[in-house]
Every structure is written in structure tokens, then in C-alpha cells.
């Protein structure tokens, strides 16, 4: 990693903690280990909320609420960006321009405002640059 902040979308974190995610689990786990070591990981309060709901209700083998809660507490050591009204307004502008869903647009707006240079996600076009943030899909071979 080059020293720049890396914003992580919910799906990457979910794959890292979901042992049933196959190859995506391995890739995401390695990405997360690198970010823990480097201290460059950035997430938003939205990511933490989505992570909680997904890990306790949406994956085939949901985790116990207390386990997910403790994981979220560990993420407090990262740079956690609180989503505010200005970021929400920015997300609506991105949605209008790029036609992504509102929730994906909110991820992109948060990454930009938080000062990340890279957004790791599988939900956007790999290599696309929006508001100074380059999108990278870690599951694409380079």
C-alpha cells in the first residue's frame, strides 16, 4: 500500500468475515489483513450498519449478534467517517449523475469526503475515478 487512505465498502468486509464466501473470502481476508497492518483503512457509519445487518441476518450462516458487535467495536480503531447531511446531499448528486443506487452513491460520497484515494468495492466500475477516488474491485485479477 502506498500510504493513501483506502475506503472499504461493506461487501468486502462481509466477505472477509463470511467463511462461506469461497474464493472471495480468501481475497477479502487478505485485503483486510493488509489494511489492519497498514492502518490505512477507512469506513463509514453506513458500512458498520450494513455489516451488522448482513452478518446477523442476510448471510446463510448468520453470526451471533454479540460476535458482530465485538467486531464493530474493533473497527472503531479505524478511521470511521460519520455520514452527515452534506454527505447525503452529495450522494444524491452522484446518484443523479452516475445512476448508481442511493446507497452506493452514499458509499462513494463518504469515501471522497473522508479523503480516501481508493474505494474497494465490487459494486462500481473497476478503475473508474469519481471525485478523486479510484475504484478498485479486489476480486478482478490484474
N, C-alpha and C positions, 0 to 999 in steps of 0.2 A: 504494500500500500504506500501511497506517495505522501501521506501527511494531511490530505484533504478529508473533510468530513464526508461520511457515507450514510445516507438516509436509507433505512431498510423498511420495505413495505411489509405488511402483515403476512403475506403469503410466504415469504422467505423464512420468517421466524416460525410460522406454523410448521412448515416442512422440517425445520431443524429440530423441533420438539415432537414431531409425529413419527414414531418409529415405523409406522405402516406406510410411509410415503415413498418407499422404494429408493430408486436412484436419486430422486430429488432430496430425500432425507440426507443422504451422504454429502451431496454437493452443498446444501444449505447449512448443514452442520459444520463443514469446513469453513464456509464463509463466516459463520457466526463466531467460530473459534478465532479466526483471524481478527475480527472486529473486537472481540473481547481483549485479545492480546494487545492490539494497537491502540485501543481507546478511542477510535475514530467513529464508532457507531452513533447514529442519531435516529431517534424515533419520535413519534408524536403521541399525545394522549389518545388520539384516534386509533393508532396502531395498538396500543395497550388494550383499549376497549375491544377492538375486533379480535385480538389474540385471545382474550378471556372468553368471549362468546364462542369462538371457533373451537378452542381446545376443550371447553366444558360441554359443548352441545352439538357441534357440527361434524366432528371427525368420527370415523367408525368406532374408535375406541376412546371415548372421552376420558379426560383426566379428572381426577378429584379436584374440586374447587380449591381446596387448601394447597394443593401442589401448584396450581396455576397462580394462585395468589402469591406464593413464595417466589415464583419465577418473576412475576411482575415486580415484586419488591427488589429483586436483584437488578432488574432493568433500571431501577432508579439511579444506579451508578453511571448510566449512560447520559448523554445529553438528551433530555426529554423535552420536546417542544410542545408547549401548551397551545392548543388551537384556540384562536381568538376570532372576534368578529371580522377584523380586517382580513385575516386569512380565509375565512369563509367567503367573503366578498370576492377576494382574489380567485378562489376556487370556482365561483360562478362564472367569472370572466374566462377562465381556462376551459371550463365545460362548454361555454358558448363558442369559443374559438376552435377548440380541438375535437369537440364532440365526444370526449371521454365521459364516463359516468360522473356524477357529482362526487361520489366517494373517492374515485380515482383522482379526480381533479383536486380534491382536498389533500390527498397524499402529495401530489406534485406541488401544490401551493405551499404546503408545510415544508417540504424539502428545500424549496427555494428560499423561503423566509428564514429558515433555520441555518442557512449558509452552507448547505451541503453542495458539493460539486458533482456527486454521483448519487443516483437513486437506483437501488437494486430492487427489481420487480419483474415479474413475468407478464404484467398487465398492460405494458406500454410497448411501443416500437423500440426494439433494441437499437442503440446508437442515436436515437432521437435526442435533440437538445432543446429543452424548454426552460426559459427564464434562467439561463446559466447553469442548468442542471443536466448532466448527461445520463441517460437511462441505460442501464445495463441489465440484461437478463442473464443471471449466472448459470442458467441451465443450457445456454447455447454454447457449443464448442467454438473456440476461437482459434 
